[in-house]
């Protein structure tokens, strides 16, 4: 490797929007995330639907299967 051309690779703090923090290594000192393994639905098993202006409910009503009489 050539000397003095590579960035400093040091310990970085990762901060998630849910409040979870952990340490990793990066060229940045601090990394901000919107979602991490502690709050991601795939890892937690919980599904979060963010309903903006009732769009999810309108979708469910529009494509709901009709009950047969």
Residue, then its C-alpha position, 0 to 999 in steps of 0.5 A: x500500500x502507498x503511504x499517506x493516501x488512505x483515510x483513517x479507519x477508526x472506531x465509529x458510533x452508529x446511532x439509529x432513529x430508535x435509539x439503539x447505538x453500537x460501535x463499528x469501524x469506519x472512516x466516519x466518526x458517527x453514522x446515523x441510521x433510520x432503521x437497524x437490526x434492533x427495530x427492523x421488522x425482519x429481525x424483530x418479527x413485528x410488522x409496522x405499518x406507517x399509515x399516511x392519510x389512511x392509505x393502508x386502510x383504503x387499500x385494504x377496503x379496495x382489495x378485500x375479498x367479498x364474503x360469500x352469502 
